[in-house]
Amino acid sequence: MDAPAPGLGEGPEDPFALHNSASAVLDDHGRIVGWSERAQEHLGYPPEEVLGRAAIEFLFDSGDRAAVLDAVAACERDQGWSGVLPVLHRSGRRVELGFRARLVVRSGSDREWFLVAAPAEEVRQWEADRSVLDGMFRRSPIGLSVHAPDLSILRVNRALARFAQLPAAEVRGRRAGDFLIGPDLETFESRLRRVLETGEPLIFTEQTCRLRSDPGHERVVSVSAFRMQDPAGAILGVTQMVEDVTDRYRARRRLALLNRASARIGTTLDLGQTTWELADVAVPVLADAVSVDLLEPVARGEEAAEEASEGLVRRMAVHSVMADALQVMYPAGEVFRFDPRTPQARCLAERQPILEPLLQSSPGWYFQDSERTRRAFSLGAHSLIVVPLTARGLLLGLLSLWRARRPEPFEEDDLTLAEEFAARAALCIDNARRFTQQHLAALTLQRSLLPRELPEHSAVEFAHRYLPADPATGVGGDWFDVIPLSGARVALVVGDVVGHGLHAAATMGRLRTAVHTLASLDYAPDEVLSHLDDLVNRLADEQEPADGRSQGQQIVGATCLYAVYDPISQRCTLARAGHLPPAVVTTDGTVSLPDLPEGPPLGLGGLPFEAAELELAEGSLLALYTDGLVEGRGHDLDEGLKRLREALSRPSRSLEETCTALQDALLPEHPHDDVALLVARTRVLAPEQVASWELPAEPTAAARARELTAATLTRWDLEEMAFTAELVVSELVTNAYRYGGGTPVTLRLIRDRSLICEVSDSSSTAPHLRRARTTDEGGRGLLLVAQLTERWGTRYTRDGKTVWTELPLATALEGHSAAAAIPAIDW
């Protein structure tokens, strides 16, 4: 029998090959007339023992005779046969061999049978391999192609022929470029060349595949490839298997897009950011261009009414892989109305998604803007999906997706995908809308509680800033105030309530109202804080729930800085409750943070507050602020105070510019906490605007006061006010003489925006307004003063009290009629 060929590969060879198989020749009577060496190797019989003998007599067991005779009969009938038969080895053991028998006709009528045999196991394996190979080329659903070293096609199976839409025989000899287009061809050939050069197989590698016969339909295929070599190692070519995995790829892409939408959309509660995230997720995975439009009320954080489906929309976000497309689409922020004939208008009206696979066959799209439509077509726009954005039964807006660069149109699967992730995005948009609504409500409440316009004051020139926190944090309870006080003085206030939200804003409003009330009573700064502390404690008690359990979101606490500046004495009295000290800038540019007594925050209760005095030269700058200005996520308090001093030490500028400089130097674009800033530059009343006298406690004090008042008003060119002022001063001095305990009385006149009359004595008795009966001889004096003046009041000092009045400078002699109407003047 023949020797095996060297260098065989690991795969099974043809067992009936010449160098592998045993062969024998039988005559027409079944006698052996030919015997090969391999036959001797398989069965152990040398030629001299078998030649001329009938094979059936010694090569087969008697029990297998029936099977042998059946094979002989089939061979006679078909003139050939193949199959497996058990044969006896010379040693007596049974050996299964696979046979192939063929009729050989010699000259004349002699016939012989040529037999080729191989071990049955090898034959079965080889037949199985043949069946697999046949199946790969005839019945396999996976495409198979065999390429020569130059990548020309040697053979393809039926599946790949169907994919190429050609008979398999016609594909032979062609190249991939005859079927694939564009970058898909370059990817295909570069990968096969790498397999040929390196021998490294390609395993389940996915790539896009567009055929020349159907360029508008993009497929995704999974490719595996290996290099072919002969037994000697020579490269014969490369074989690749191609499977169409478009459906699987789309399903995976669909799941990935939904997962991406869940992770990327709704990272904040900002409505604009959420709509941008929606547009960003869809491009370029699903569409080449995307726009998100919300109904105008929804864009403002409101709920859209039913009839709003036909109303205005606001474009919230646009995104595209093509820069030119952004010039064609309405920009973000544009407010417009869709033409009723457009797919978008129908989507809003019907609340149903709309698929327009071919825009050229959708005439309604032209009516919105013919010029934009023409430019869009020039960019290749050819397919459109419009999906309504609905959440919790509310229509919010719509999502529009276009394809232009990608040639294949949208399909039903794309529409289903767009619906799914648009539904998820709509919930995030509605959450953002609800938050926007709540935030705007809180911000509106907060702004309504803050001062809108602060009155100008002769004691200080001021500017202010209020910056709400990042919407994600919520509105806070920061506030500021400039409150006119008696005696041409002014109160400067800044405070910060603990926490954020509606509760903090409401608490701030109550505290601010309380500060105004306390300021009107002319309490000293430390007394104002003491009363505020009591108020905060009462508010905390009101918030205590019935079951006694605390609610962290309703903790009541605050810090406050209260300063009173007197433009006559140039003294500023300050007290603080847990608040940061103010910054003082002198006229030479020196910046300092005065070391004021640090009282406890409001709400701790039982702890005293202490006031301190500063003497401020004219033109000094006082900056009051809340902690949001100097505390940030990127730096600590000390760093913030350092930046504050640096910003204030720069050359003198207007107060508005100072506020802007502080904002730029200290605050990020979206501060995490509310910021209240109040900057005031001090003024001083000139000495000629103030007149003061000490009058002895004697009956002539009132007359002397009238003389001094008349003379001073004449010097101030206010003679027309003399009668009213003399009457008011006379009443105040008379009653100070009567009830002041015999101590001297101080009269002070101040010419400011109004005429201020002040009478001070050492008594702590508070005057009060009452209505005199007709039989009373007195008791009408204070009523007369209240009618003749614009404002009046009493403030207490350590040495007694001061009763003050304010008369507007425009007051003429109308006071004569009022005086004539009240015959008795008394308290």
VOGU-3710 file (C-alpha; in Angstrom, 3 decimals, decimal comma):
1> mdapapglge> 0,000/0,000/0,000  1,153/3,609/-0,596  2,963/5,638/2,112  1,286/8,712/3,591  2,263/12,057/2,136  4,318/14,296/4,420  3,194/17,684/5,710  -0,470/16,918/6,014  -2,577/19,419/7,863  -4,672/18,774/10,936
11> gpedpfalhn> -7,897/18,453/8,935  -9,028/14,999/7,677  -7,880/13,957/4,202  -9,735/11,915/1,607  -9,413/8,349/2,934  -9,771/7,013/-0,641  -6,797/9,037/-1,900  -4,163/6,935/-3,630  -1,594/7,199/-0,850  -4,144/6,456/1,870
21> sasavlddhg> -6,420/3,683/0,557  -6,085/-0,082/0,159  -6,993/-1,440/-3,287  -7,846/-4,859/-4,790  -9,138/-6,249/-8,065  -11,756/-9,046/-8,334  -12,675/-10,923/-11,483  -16,225/-11,559/-12,561  -16,370/-14,652/-10,288  -15,254/-12,848/-7,193
31> rivgwseraq> -11,686/-14,110/-7,147  -8,904/-11,757/-6,131  -6,634/-10,967/-9,042  -4,948/-7,831/-7,643  -3,721/-6,845/-4,117  -1,931/-3,616/-2,931  0,571/-3,010/-0,142  -1,963/-0,949/1,850  -4,390/-3,887/1,599  -1,733/-6,063/3,224
41> ehlgyppeev> -1,224/-3,391/5,941  -4,932/-3,227/6,767  -5,706/-7,011/6,661  -2,361/-8,734/7,167  -2,529/-10,965/4,079  0,417/-10,980/1,727  -0,413/-11,160/-2,024  0,583/-14,817/-2,438  -2,086/-15,868/0,140  -5,000/-14,098/-1,521
51> lgraaieflf> -4,439/-13,989/-5,249  -6,731/-16,435/-7,081  -8,911/-17,080/-4,045  -12,621/-16,103/-3,802  -12,857/-13,155/-1,439  -16,123/-14,298/0,104  -14,542/-17,560/1,283  -11,933/-16,149/3,702  -12,350/-12,342/3,994  -15,853/-12,321/5,496
61> dsgdraavld> -17,363/-13,998/8,543  -20,220/-16,393/7,904  -22,489/-14,184/9,960  -21,859/-11,257/7,626  -22,481/-13,246/4,424  -25,998/-11,862/3,938  -24,724/-8,277/4,048  -21,952/-9,142/1,603  -24,383/-10,742/-0,837  -26,649/-7,679/-0,655
71> avaacerdqg> -23,677/-5,474/-1,514  -22,754/-7,769/-4,430  -26,313/-7,639/-5,737  -26,341/-3,842/-5,541  -22,998/-3,692/-7,246  -24,266/-5,899/-10,106  -27,403/-3,833/-10,405  -25,792/-0,406/-10,309  -22,407/-1,408/-11,691  -20,828/0,060/-8,594
81> wsgvlpvlhr> -21,328/0,342/-4,863  -20,029/2,166/-1,768  -20,558/1,352/1,838  -19,115/-0,253/4,969  -18,548/-3,998/5,451  -16,836/-5,967/8,242  -13,743/-7,841/6,959  -11,690/-10,538/8,725  -8,078/-9,731/9,491  -5,504/-12,483/8,995
91> sgrrvelgfr> -5,373/-12,657/12,819  -9,073/-13,478/12,912  -10,392/-10,124/14,252  -13,088/-8,223/12,461  -12,105/-4,937/10,830  -14,682/-2,456/9,456  -13,705/-0,967/6,136  -15,348/1,486/3,882  -15,534/0,323/0,279  -15,894/1,842/-3,150
101> arlvvrsgsd> -16,452/-0,675/-5,974  -16,450/0,138/-9,653  -16,948/-2,106/-12,738  -13,935/-2,370/-15,055  -14,468/-3,882/-18,555  -11,508/-5,444/-20,313  -11,182/-6,376/-23,965  -13,731/-8,905/-24,984  -16,373/-9,763/-22,487  -14,170/-10,055/-19,361
111> rewflvaapa> -15,269/-7,896/-16,418  -13,420/-7,036/-13,257  -14,283/-5,094/-10,112  -11,904/-2,486/-8,768  -12,186/-2,096/-4,992  -10,820/0,762/-2,907  -11,021/0,411/0,893  -10,164/2,541/3,950  -10,831/2,264/7,683  -14,539/2,848/8,249
121> eevrqweadr> -13,923/5,468/10,937  -11,927/7,609/8,532  -14,532/7,154/5,830  -17,377/8,202/8,135  -15,408/11,256/9,280  -14,574/12,185/5,740  -18,180/11,774/4,643  -19,306/13,941/7,529  -16,798/16,575/6,503  -17,998/16,340/2,924
131> svldgmfrrs> -21,539/16,792/4,156  -20,544/19,843/6,186  -18,710/21,368/3,246  -21,647/20,649/0,980  -23,978/22,159/3,537  -21,839/25,283/3,829  -22,083/25,917/0,112  -25,629/24,686/-0,543  -27,799/24,970/2,536  -26,046/27,253/5,076
141> piglsvhapd> -27,897/30,516/5,882  -24,518/32,150/6,561  -22,754/33,566/3,527  -19,442/31,988/2,524  -16,934/33,244/-0,005  -13,517/31,944/-1,034  -11,018/34,482/-2,358  -7,744/34,102/-4,219  -4,641/35,891/-2,904  -5,535/38,872/-5,102
151> lsilrvnral> -8,976/38,892/-3,377  -10,832/37,892/-6,519  -13,769/35,600/-5,778  -13,201/31,893/-6,378  -16,486/30,601/-5,045  -19,499/31,727/-3,010  -22,264/29,720/-1,449  -25,931/30,134/-2,216  -26,623/32,377/0,788  -24,042/34,925/-0,285
161> arfaqlpaae> -25,214/34,690/-3,886  -28,722/35,599/-2,732  -27,245/38,464/-0,721  -25,492/39,714/-3,863  -28,688/39,091/-5,860  -26,791/37,043/-8,499  -26,444/33,324/-9,269  -23,413/31,782/-7,578  -21,783/30,913/-10,893  -21,888/34,550/-12,025
171> vrgrragdfl> -20,140/35,772/-8,917  -17,033/33,684/-9,575  -14,093/35,726/-10,859  -15,517/39,072/-9,714  -14,249/41,346/-6,949  -15,936/42,854/-3,897  -15,907/46,254/-5,564  -18,460/44,918/-8,033  -20,950/44,668/-5,179  -19,963/47,069/-2,354
181> igpdletfes> -19,664/50,861/-2,438  -17,821/53,589/-0,601  -15,978/53,116/2,668  -17,613/49,701/3,164  -15,460/48,326/0,304  -12,274/49,823/1,757  -13,002/48,308/5,167  -13,779/44,908/3,639  -10,632/44,653/1,538  -8,249/46,071/4,158
191> rlrrvletge> -9,390/43,490/6,691  -9,030/40,577/4,269  -5,535/41,718/3,278  -4,551/41,832/6,936  -5,740/38,226/7,346  -3,722/37,191/4,278  -0,570/38,967/5,455  -0,613/38,032/9,134  -2,528/34,782/9,211  -4,496/36,081/12,186
201> plifteqtcr> -8,175/35,195/11,750  -10,986/37,710/11,801  -13,700/36,677/14,241  -17,248/38,043/14,287  -16,276/41,569/13,285  -19,230/43,801/12,460  -19,225/46,349/9,679  -21,716/48,249/7,574  -22,487/46,897/4,136  -24,170/48,815/1,343
211> lrsdpgherv> -24,689/47,140/-2,002  -24,506/48,856/-5,354  -27,823/47,247/-6,190  -29,476/48,880/-3,143  -27,365/51,836/-1,961  -30,171/53,343/0,097  -30,407/50,372/2,411  -27,634/50,029/4,959  -27,020/46,536/6,279  -24,762/45,407/9,091
221> vsvsafrmqd> -22,861/42,131/8,642  -20,728/40,025/10,949  -17,555/38,833/9,200  -15,179/36,022/10,157  -12,198/35,137/7,938  -9,201/32,804/7,916  -6,246/32,228/5,630  -6,131/29,065/3,448  -2,882/27,100/3,020  -1,984/23,866/1,250
231> pagailgvtq> -0,217/20,999/3,089  3,130/22,530/2,186  2,152/25,907/3,721  1,653/27,829/0,480  -1,052/30,545/0,761  -4,039/29,676/-1,377  -6,287/32,595/-0,445  -8,757/33,587/2,258  -12,197/32,346/3,165  -14,744/34,551/4,877
241> mvedvtdryr> -18,126/33,933/6,410  -20,661/36,733/6,238  -23,830/36,885/8,348  -26,477/39,562/8,006  -26,958/40,821/11,595  -28,872/43,976/10,718  -31,878/43,076/12,859  -29,702/42,060/15,783  -27,599/45,182/15,414  -30,681/47,388/15,361
251> arrrlallnr> -32,115/45,660/18,419  -28,821/46,143/20,235  -28,603/49,738/19,057  -32,160/50,271/20,205  -31,375/48,950/23,667  -28,140/50,967/23,800  -29,964/54,129/22,789  -32,615/53,601/25,447  -29,933/52,960/28,051  -28,066/56,037/26,905
261> asarigttld> -31,255/58,067/27,052  -31,889/56,899/30,613  -28,351/57,824/31,648  -27,961/61,078/29,700  -31,403/62,698/29,783  -32,572/64,330/32,990  -29,199/64,810/34,681  -30,475/68,183/35,906  -33,848/69,758/36,505  -33,096/72,563/34,083
271> lgqttwelad> -35,612/72,574/31,233  -33,171/73,848/28,612  -30,460/71,383/29,587  -32,900/68,465/29,558  -34,135/69,235/26,049  -30,559/69,604/24,824  -29,705/66,212/26,305  -32,635/64,730/24,386  -31,339/66,180/21,107  -27,783/65,075/21,843
281> vavpvladav> -28,806/61,463/22,509  -30,589/61,098/19,163  -27,694/62,396/17,035  -26,039/60,644/15,244  -27,270/57,248/16,422  -30,788/57,673/15,086  -30,906/60,885/13,085  -28,662/63,385/11,338  -30,537/66,412/12,700  -32,923/66,865/15,621
291> svdllepvar> -35,064/69,657/17,004  -37,034/69,788/20,255  -40,010/72,142/20,454  -42,098/72,739/23,563  -45,459/74,450/23,796  -44,880/78,000/24,927  -46,618/77,592/28,323  -44,575/74,444/28,989  -41,357/76,285/28,155  -42,292/78,761/30,890
301> geeaaeease> -42,853/75,962/33,377  -46,642/76,045/33,126  -49,159/73,404/32,107  -50,443/73,723/28,572  -54,205/73,893/28,149  -55,953/71,629/25,689  -56,249/74,365/23,112  -52,508/75,007/23,360  -51,874/72,122/20,963  -52,578/74,578/18,158
311> glvrrmavhs> -50,668/77,462/19,711  -47,146/78,751/19,833  -44,117/76,565/20,374  -40,654/77,511/21,537  -37,647/75,814/20,019  -35,627/74,542/22,957  -32,783/72,629/21,289  -31,317/71,836/17,874  -28,481/69,460/17,049  -27,024/68,106/13,829
321> vmadalqvmy> -24,002/66,298/12,457  -23,952/68,915/9,694  -23,061/72,488/10,587  -25,015/73,834/7,604  -28,194/72,235/8,893  -28,127/74,473/11,953  -28,359/77,487/9,635  -31,500/76,066/8,035  -33,345/75,084/11,210  -35,083/77,564/13,512
331> pagevfrfdp> -32,575/78,422/16,265  -33,072/77,606/19,930  -35,197/80,267/21,606  -37,285/81,001/18,504  -41,027/81,213/19,120  -43,249/80,330/16,175  -46,355/78,476/15,080  -46,461/75,402/12,813  -48,552/75,628/9,695  -51,621/73,358/10,142
341> rtpqarclae> -50,632/71,372/7,032  -47,197/70,370/8,337  -46,479/66,964/9,909  -45,546/68,760/13,152  -48,908/70,481/13,395  -50,707/67,188/12,716  -48,582/65,494/15,365  -49,556/68,114/17,947  -53,216/68,015/17,004  -53,532/64,211/16,904
351> rqpilepllq> -50,900/63,418/19,545  -49,708/60,621/17,298  -46,244/59,979/15,846  -45,795/60,613/12,148  -43,383/58,865/9,797  -42,507/60,519/6,499  -39,988/58,146/4,864  -39,800/60,302/1,737  -40,133/64,015/2,361  -40,523/64,791/-1,311
361> sspgwyfqds> -43,845/62,977/-1,224  -44,970/64,964/1,846  -46,292/68,251/0,448  -47,315/69,547/3,881  -43,713/70,097/4,837  -43,299/72,819/2,218  -45,862/75,127/3,747  -43,951/75,981/6,923  -41,153/77,931/5,229  -40,547/77,410/1,523
371> ertrrafslg> -37,066/78,951/1,585  -35,904/76,827/4,510  -37,453/73,770/2,849  -35,520/74,416/-0,358  -32,254/74,787/1,543  -32,967/71,633/3,538  -33,491/69,639/0,361  -30,228/71,003/-0,999  -28,506/69,529/2,068  -30,022/66,140/1,323
381> ahslivvplt> -32,881/66,007/3,847  -35,062/63,132/2,698  -36,794/61,490/5,670  -38,617/62,709/8,783  -40,041/61,382/12,033  -42,156/63,555/14,336  -42,998/62,237/17,806  -45,185/63,975/20,408  -43,708/64,530/23,855  -46,382/63,529/26,345
391> arglllglls> -46,077/62,731/30,034  -48,724/62,038/32,668  -51,418/62,734/30,105  -50,065/66,200/29,269  -48,862/67,275/25,834  -45,519/69,025/26,267  -44,265/69,468/22,719  -42,715/67,403/19,963  -39,472/65,881/18,758  -38,494/66,114/15,067
401> lwrarrpepf> -35,808/63,881/13,558  -34,359/64,235/10,038  -32,060/62,144/7,924  -29,890/63,721/5,263  -26,367/62,317/5,280  -27,481/58,762/5,992  -29,047/57,490/2,748  -31,548/54,976/4,107  -34,953/56,433/5,035  -36,601/56,040/8,398
411> eeddltlaee> -38,521/52,787/8,901  -41,184/51,578/11,310  -38,491/50,211/13,637  -36,933/53,668/13,802  -40,319/55,159/14,617  -40,826/52,651/17,443  -37,393/53,458/18,822  -38,020/57,208/18,634  -41,325/56,769/20,459  -39,716/54,771/23,267
421> faaraalcid> -36,890/57,105/24,106  -39,081/60,189/23,530  -41,503/58,794/26,129  -38,675/58,466/28,634  -37,382/61,922/27,788  -40,870/63,421/28,160  -40,986/62,311/31,799  -37,660/64,040/32,432  -38,900/67,160/30,637  -42,082/67,165/32,701
431> narrftqqhl> -40,064/66,772/35,896  -37,936/69,728/34,808  -41,094/71,672/33,953  -42,581/70,982/37,365  -39,370/71,980/39,061  -39,232/75,131/36,937  -42,800/75,905/37,939  -42,035/75,427/41,622  -38,759/77,309/41,354  -40,430/80,239/39,597
441> aaltlqrsll> -43,147/80,282/42,247  -40,537/80,343/44,997  -38,487/82,940/43,127  -41,573/85,080/42,566  -42,418/84,883/46,254  -38,856/85,702/47,153  -38,613/88,672/44,793  -41,977/89,961/45,991  -40,621/89,937/49,543  -37,377/91,676/48,619
451> prelpehsav> -37,260/95,456/48,128  -37,984/96,416/44,548  -36,812/100,022/44,657  -34,914/101,409/47,604  -35,445/105,108/48,384  -32,562/107,460/47,856  -31,079/108,793/51,062  -28,933/111,763/51,900  -26,847/109,753/54,392  -25,499/107,236/51,919
461> efahrylpad> -25,182/106,491/48,230  -25,752/102,784/47,651  -26,003/99,995/45,113  -27,085/96,415/45,571  -27,182/92,990/43,958  -29,337/89,991/44,585  -28,346/86,796/42,749  -30,513/83,710/43,220  -28,797/80,363/43,546  -28,544/77,701/40,878
471> patgvggdwf> -32,125/76,437/40,276  -31,051/72,940/41,347  -30,292/74,328/44,811  -33,520/76,281/45,174  -34,204/79,844/46,238  -32,766/80,951/49,535  -33,624/83,370/52,277  -31,043/86,111/51,719  -32,224/89,706/51,951  -30,997/93,285/52,242
481> dviplsgarv> -32,582/96,593/53,109  -31,948/100,321/53,331  -34,341/101,814/55,887  -34,610/105,602/56,531  -34,546/106,460/60,230  -35,301/109,592/62,137  -32,700/112,292/62,428  -31,484/111,815/58,814  -29,974/108,476/59,844  -30,197/105,290/57,814
491> alvvgdvvgh> -30,234/101,571/58,668  -28,357/99,128/56,437  -29,441/95,518/56,826  -28,386/92,204/55,313  -29,522/88,753/56,451  -29,581/85,091/55,519  -32,180/82,501/56,529  -31,052/78,901/56,919  -32,073/76,558/54,089  -33,639/76,935/50,662
501> glhaaatmgr> -37,086/76,804/49,138  -40,469/78,326/49,840  -40,087/77,938/53,579  -36,830/79,898/53,621  -38,304/82,610/51,374  -41,408/82,945/53,567  -39,315/83,140/56,736  -37,153/85,798/55,125  -40,253/87,870/54,382  -41,393/87,688/58,003
511> lrtavhtlas> -37,970/88,678/59,315  -37,674/91,556/56,877  -41,086/92,864/57,926  -40,053/92,562/61,559  -36,827/94,501/60,897  -38,846/97,317/59,329  -41,155/97,404/62,331  -38,289/97,433/64,811  -36,462/100,072/62,779  -39,541/102,320/62,869
521> ldyapdevls> -39,405/102,115/66,661  -35,819/103,388/66,520  -34,325/100,523/68,503  -30,570/100,298/68,746  -28,923/97,619/66,552  -28,307/95,200/69,433  -31,918/95,590/70,576  -33,184/94,958/67,049  -31,262/91,671/66,969  -32,566/90,679/70,391
531> hlddlvnrla> -36,150/91,156/69,236  -35,415/89,274/66,004  -33,966/86,433/68,046  -37,215/86,203/70,008  -39,186/86,186/66,754  -37,099/83,390/65,273  -37,612/81,322/68,405  -41,371/81,789/68,131  -41,277/80,796/64,475  -39,350/77,665/65,408
541> deqepadgrs> -42,009/76,783/67,985  -44,709/77,240/65,353  -42,916/74,791/63,070  -42,697/72,068/65,721  -44,983/69,223/64,553  -47,747/67,874/66,718  -46,001/64,558/67,406  -42,834/66,333/68,543  -40,630/64,886/65,851  -38,388/67,385/64,117
551> qgqqivgatc> -38,561/68,072/60,411  -35,129/68,963/59,092  -36,457/70,841/56,099  -38,272/73,298/58,401  -35,412/74,341/60,685  -35,751/78,071/61,439  -32,552/80,027/61,858  -30,904/83,077/60,395  -27,934/85,412/60,501  -28,209/89,180/60,336
561> lyavydpisq> -26,065/92,307/60,271  -27,759/95,562/61,288  -25,962/98,889/60,926  -27,155/102,451/61,629  -25,224/105,348/60,126  -25,621/108,965/61,304  -24,464/111,484/58,673  -24,239/114,223/61,295  -21,960/112,489/63,801  -20,387/110,282/61,065
571> rctlaraghl> -20,732/107,332/63,388  -21,931/103,894/62,341  -23,321/101,577/64,994  -23,314/97,891/64,079  -24,385/94,593/65,593  -24,290/91,149/64,053  -25,962/87,834/64,787  -23,746/85,067/63,448  -23,140/87,073/60,290  -19,889/87,871/58,507
581> ppavvttdgt> -18,449/91,313/59,287  -18,797/94,096/56,731  -15,909/95,333/54,645  -14,892/98,975/55,161  -12,950/100,840/52,506  -11,478/104,170/53,540  -11,004/107,072/51,170  -7,346/106,129/50,634  -8,352/102,620/49,426  -7,497/100,690/52,605
591> vslpdlpegp> -9,790/97,691/53,062  -10,519/96,208/56,462  -12,911/93,797/58,103  -13,727/95,398/61,468  -13,431/93,129/64,490  -17,047/93,413/65,590  -18,503/91,398/68,471  -19,843/88,181/66,941  -23,246/87,485/68,331  -24,900/84,077/68,007
601> plglgglpfe> -27,128/83,290/65,014  -30,774/84,188/65,430  -32,797/81,386/66,948  -30,440/80,174/69,669  -32,132/82,367/72,265  -30,974/83,699/75,611  -27,621/85,060/74,467  -26,883/88,791/74,381  -25,903/90,876/71,374  -23,363/93,649/71,521
611> aaelelaegs> -23,080/96,725/69,336  -19,926/98,494/68,239  -19,308/101,947/66,782  -17,167/102,957/63,849  -16,322/106,504/62,805  -16,499/106,758/59,054  -15,047/109,620/57,087  -17,083/111,076/54,277  -16,773/108,868/51,169  -16,016/105,692/53,082
621> llalytdglv> -17,330/102,524/51,529  -19,302/99,968/53,501  -19,949/96,529/51,940  -22,509/94,218/53,511  -22,943/90,733/52,042  -24,134/87,229/52,734  -21,897/84,160/52,880  -22,848/83,100/49,347  -20,547/85,827/48,036  -17,356/84,593/49,705
631> egrghdldeg> -17,979/80,878/50,281  -17,826/78,555/47,291  -17,279/74,938/46,369  -13,871/75,685/44,922  -12,439/77,734/47,812  -12,819/78,228/51,555  -14,021/81,259/53,493  -10,554/82,759/54,050  -9,814/82,618/50,330  -13,169/84,246/49,595
641> lkrlrealsr> -12,538/87,091/52,046  -9,103/87,593/50,511  -10,650/87,921/47,061  -13,223/90,326/48,489  -10,513/92,617/49,880  -8,555/92,486/46,631  -11,604/93,400/44,563  -12,511/96,306/46,865  -8,934/97,666/46,963  -8,912/98,456/43,261
651> psrsleetct> -9,195/102,107/42,130  -12,349/104,002/42,930  -15,296/103,506/40,645  -19,073/103,840/40,707  -20,950/101,666/43,157  -22,626/99,752/40,333  -19,222/98,964/38,868  -18,049/97,890/42,317  -20,926/95,422/42,583  -20,137/94,062/39,122
661> alqdallpeh> -16,438/93,736/39,993  -17,254/91,787/43,157  -19,616/89,539/41,236  -17,009/88,822/38,549  -14,189/88,224/41,010  -16,019/86,038/43,501  -18,914/84,246/41,876  -19,173/81,434/39,330  -21,713/81,608/36,544  -24,220/79,644/38,626
671> phddvallva> -23,612/80,236/42,357  -24,656/77,367/44,609  -26,106/79,751/47,204  -28,091/82,971/47,097  -26,079/86,166/47,262  -27,184/89,487/48,733  -24,775/92,414/48,398  -25,262/95,976/49,612  -22,559/98,583/48,973  -22,951/102,049/50,520
681> rtrvlapeqv> -20,739/105,185/50,347  -21,172/107,526/53,276  -22,176/111,146/53,047  -22,030/113,874/55,652  -24,539/116,643/56,315  -22,808/120,029/56,234  -22,676/121,915/59,574  -24,836/124,683/58,109  -27,617/122,120/57,638  -27,868/121,454/61,383
691> aswelpaept> -28,784/123,817/64,212  -28,922/122,791/67,890  -29,632/124,613/71,142  -29,995/123,726/74,792  -32,944/125,539/76,388  -33,345/126,000/80,147  -36,363/124,427/81,823  -38,320/127,618/82,361  -41,692/128,948/81,093  -40,011/131,068/78,385
701> aaararelta> -38,438/128,018/76,708  -41,238/127,686/74,153  -41,028/131,329/73,125  -37,238/131,073/72,821  -37,613/127,962/70,703  -39,985/129,772/68,334  -37,534/132,664/67,938  -34,606/130,381/67,208  -36,657/128,362/64,745  -37,881/131,423/62,846
711> atltrwdlee> -34,388/132,874/62,602  -32,877/129,589/61,401  -35,546/129,018/58,771  -35,003/132,533/57,483  -31,297/131,790/57,142  -32,180/128,586/55,287  -34,621/130,439/52,955  -37,545/128,476/54,403  -39,585/131,425/55,709  -42,796/129,955/54,279
721> maftaelvvs> -42,444/127,030/56,716  -41,876/129,189/59,749  -45,452/129,295/61,051  -45,928/125,510/60,945  -42,456/124,775/62,302  -42,852/127,305/65,146  -46,164/125,758/66,106  -44,693/122,219/66,145  -41,548/123,260/68,045  -43,606/125,199/70,560
731> elvtnayryg> -45,787/122,191/71,328  -42,815/119,824/71,682  -40,766/122,189/73,896  -43,780/123,082/76,049  -44,542/119,480/76,838  -40,874/118,649/77,391  -40,797/121,490/79,946  -43,961/120,212/81,629  -43,019/116,539/81,829  -39,206/116,530/81,514
741> ggtpvtlrli> -38,471/116,708/85,239  -36,979/120,184/85,209  -33,875/119,323/83,182  -32,722/121,378/80,185  -34,366/120,676/76,837  -32,385/120,257/73,585  -33,843/121,566/70,335  -32,270/120,477/67,040  -33,290/121,451/63,503  -31,988/119,509/60,500
751> rdrslicevs> -32,413/120,603/56,910  -32,394/117,500/54,780  -34,892/116,197/52,228  -37,387/117,389/54,820  -37,251/119,707/57,774  -36,557/117,671/60,891  -37,427/119,047/64,299  -36,120/117,190/67,367  -36,731/117,921/71,034  -34,842/115,860/73,615
761> dssstaphlr> -35,246/115,642/77,374  -34,213/113,317/80,164  -37,673/111,860/80,695  -38,511/108,336/79,555  -42,246/109,009/79,442  -43,573/108,180/75,996  -45,987/110,674/74,440  -49,049/109,153/72,874  -51,859/110,348/70,666  -55,344/110,595/72,167
771> rarttdeggr> -58,642/112,216/71,252  -59,740/114,972/73,669  -63,351/115,366/74,719  -65,206/118,595/74,020  -65,124/119,531/77,713  -61,337/119,023/77,995  -59,154/122,125/78,107  -56,103/120,301/76,736  -55,030/117,027/75,171  -55,001/118,119/71,542
781> glllvaqlte> -51,382/119,092/71,127  -50,011/115,791/69,809  -52,986/115,440/67,480  -52,128/118,880/66,106  -48,478/117,866/65,632  -49,521/114,661/63,822  -51,715/116,641/61,438  -49,118/119,296/60,685  -46,186/116,955/60,062  -45,476/114,188/57,575
791> rwgtrytrdg> -44,080/111,807/60,192  -43,386/111,920/63,893  -42,117/109,556/66,525  -40,037/108,948/69,602  -36,648/107,334/70,018  -35,014/106,503/73,306  -31,429/107,084/74,330  -29,438/106,222/77,413  -30,155/109,703/78,803  -33,841/110,002/77,970
801> ktvwtelpla> -35,849/110,365/74,792  -36,136/112,426/71,644  -39,439/113,381/70,045  -38,957/114,106/66,353  -41,058/115,328/63,458  -40,551/115,690/59,741  -42,091/118,431/57,619  -41,780/118,264/53,822  -39,817/121,204/52,473  -42,626/122,038/50,055
811> taleghsaaa> -44,989/122,782/52,939  -46,462/126,246/52,675  -48,736/128,114/54,992  -51,546/125,577/54,793  -50,836/124,863/58,446  -52,771/128,039/59,362  -56,104/126,406/58,670  -55,200/123,306/60,650  -54,138/125,385/63,629  -57,300/127,411/63,502
821> aipaidw> -59,407/124,265/63,610  -57,953/123,123/66,975  -58,527/125,729/69,693  -56,762/123,889/72,554  -53,139/122,875/72,435  -52,092/120,357/75,028  -51,050/116,753/75,572
//
